Amino acid sequence: MASEISIQTEDFDVSDEVARLRAQDARVGAVCCFVGTVRDRSGSGQVSAMELEHYPGMTEKSIAAMIDEARRRFDFYGVRVIHRVGLLQPEDQIVLVAVTSAHRGESFQACEFLMDYLKTQAPFWKKEETPEGSRWVDARESDDAALARWGIVASNA
């Protein structure tokens, strides 16, 4: 059961990552991917850039624990999580979650669970650059609600 986690400043190629995840695993019948990108606006206005920070070591450990929890819940083969940090521009890719399994249902559920967990529990901090200046992004209630449907209460709630 392959599991790879990368926290990086450089961009990623979704096709390359999926090919690596699927490589030489003839059991795979489904691949589900989520790619998150920087938007040019948020709920409170225009965004010209986003800066992401994290705690090296702690972040990877948190994501590994999240993957372990997903494995207890869903029957999948491999997972690839990439999260970028540093200064990003609108349209830049931020995150990739890719999951392989025998059938689509398990891949979809595991991918969605991992993304919901990442949005609320992984130790990342986001700062938006706007015409009015910089502002830190708070957790959204909708992200906490998405995690709650899996039976997990967000630690930031």
CORMOCOR-V815299 format. One record per residue. N is the residue number from 0. RES is the residue in three letters. SS is DSSP state (helix for helix, strand for strand, loop for the rest). D_LAST is the distance of its C-alpha to the last C-alpha in Angstrom with 2 decimals. Layout:
N/RES/SS/D_LAST + N/RES/SS/D_LAST
This chain:
0/MET/loop/32.52 + 1/ALA/loop/31.91 + 2/SER/strand/28.62 + 3/GLU/strand/28.44 + 4/ILE/strand/25.77 + 5/SER/strand/26.65 + 6/ILE/strand/24.93 + 7/GLN/strand/27.55 + 8/THR/loop/28.70 + 9/GLU/loop/31.36 + 10/ASP/loop/31.13 + 11/PHE/loop/31.59 + 12/ASP/loop/33.89 + 13/VAL/helix/32.31 + 14/SER/helix/35.74 + 15/ASP/helix/36.47 + 16/GLU/helix/33.17 + 17/VAL/helix/33.63 + 18/ALA/helix/37.26 + 19/ARG/helix/36.39 + 20/LEU/helix/33.85 + 21/ARG/helix/36.47 + 22/ALA/loop/39.42 + 23/GLN/loop/41.78 + 24/ASP/loop/39.59 + 25/ALA/loop/41.67 + 26/ARG/loop/39.25 + 27/VAL/loop/36.84 + 28/GLY/loop/37.11 + 29/ALA/strand/33.86 + 30/VAL/strand/31.79 + 31/CYS/strand/28.56 + 32/CYS/strand/27.27 + 33/PHE/strand/24.46 + 34/VAL/strand/25.10 + 35/GLY/strand/22.68 + 36/THR/strand/24.44 + 37/VAL/loop/24.02 + 38/ARG/loop/24.44 + 39/ASP/loop/26.53 + 40/ARG/strand/24.12 + 41/SER/strand/20.53 + 42/GLY/loop/19.27 + 43/SER/loop/20.74 + 44/GLY/strand/24.03 + 45/GLN/strand/26.18 + 46/VAL/loop/25.17 + 47/SER/loop/28.07 + 48/ALA/strand/26.34 + 49/MET/strand/23.13 + 50/GLU/strand/22.88 + 51/LEU/strand/20.70 + 52/GLU/strand/20.46 + 53/HIS/strand/19.51 + 54/TYR/loop/20.47 + 55/PRO/loop/23.56 + 56/GLY/loop/23.77 + 57/MET/helix/20.15 + 58/THR/helix/19.19 + 59/GLU/helix/21.96 + 60/LYS/helix/21.16 + 61/SER/helix/17.55 + 62/ILE/helix/19.00 + 63/ALA/helix/21.81 + 64/ALA/helix/19.58 + 65/MET/helix/17.83 + 66/ILE/helix/21.40 + 67/ASP/helix/22.47 + 68/GLU/helix/19.85 + 69/ALA/helix/21.07 + 70/ARG/helix/24.62 + 71/ARG/helix/23.99 + 72/ARG/helix/22.94 + 73/PHE/loop/25.34 + 74/ASP/loop/28.98 + 75/PHE/loop/29.31 + 76/TYR/loop/31.61 + 77/GLY/strand/30.30 + 78/VAL/strand/27.30 + 79/ARG/strand/27.21 + 80/VAL/strand/24.16 + 81/ILE/strand/24.99 + 82/HIS/strand/22.64 + 83/ARG/strand/24.38 + 84/VAL/loop/23.76 + 85/GLY/strand/25.74 + 86/LEU/strand/26.87 + 87/LEU/strand/26.84 + 88/GLN/loop/28.51 + 89/PRO/loop/27.94 + 90/GLU/loop/29.02 + 91/ASP/loop/28.45 + 92/GLN/strand/26.87 + 93/ILE/strand/23.56 + 94/VAL/strand/22.73 + 95/LEU/strand/24.72 + 96/VAL/strand/23.73 + 97/ALA/strand/26.93 + 98/VAL/strand/27.58 + 99/THR/strand/30.99 + 100/SER/strand/32.01 + 101/ALA/loop/35.03 + 102/HIS/loop/33.74 + 103/ARG/helix/31.47 + 104/GLY/helix/29.09 + 105/GLU/helix/27.79 + 106/SER/helix/27.55 + 107/PHE/helix/25.65 + 108/GLN/helix/23.10 + 109/ALA/helix/22.67 + 110/CYS/helix/22.40 + 111/GLU/helix/19.76 + 112/PHE/helix/17.70 + 113/LEU/helix/18.14 + 114/MET/helix/17.24 + 115/ASP/helix/13.99 + 116/TYR/helix/13.13 + 117/LEU/helix/14.56 + 118/LYS/helix/12.62 + 119/THR/helix/9.17 + 120/GLN/helix/10.47 + 121/ALA/loop/13.80 + 122/PRO/loop/14.36 + 123/PHE/strand/15.66 + 124/TRP/strand/15.66 + 125/LYS/strand/17.18 + 126/LYS/strand/19.43 + 127/GLU/strand/21.30 + 128/GLU/strand/24.88 + 129/THR/strand/25.89 + 130/PRO/loop/29.09 + 131/GLU/loop/27.42 + 132/GLY/strand/26.42 + 133/SER/strand/23.56 + 134/ARG/strand/19.86 + 135/TRP/strand/16.77 + 136/VAL/loop/14.51 + 137/ASP/loop/10.86 + 138/ALA/loop/8.44 + 139/ARG/loop/9.33 + 140/GLU/helix/8.00 + 141/SER/helix/10.98 + 142/ASP/helix/10.09 + 143/ASP/helix/6.96 + 144/ALA/helix/9.65 + 145/ALA/helix/12.22 + 146/LEU/helix/10.79 + 147/ALA/helix/10.34 + 148/ARG/loop/14.02 + 149/TRP/loop/14.95 + 150/GLY/loop/13.67 + 151/ILE/loop/10.84 + 152/VAL/loop/7.32 + 153/ALA/loop/5.30 + 154/SER/loop/5.57 + 155/ASN/loop/3.83 + 156/ALA/loop/0.00
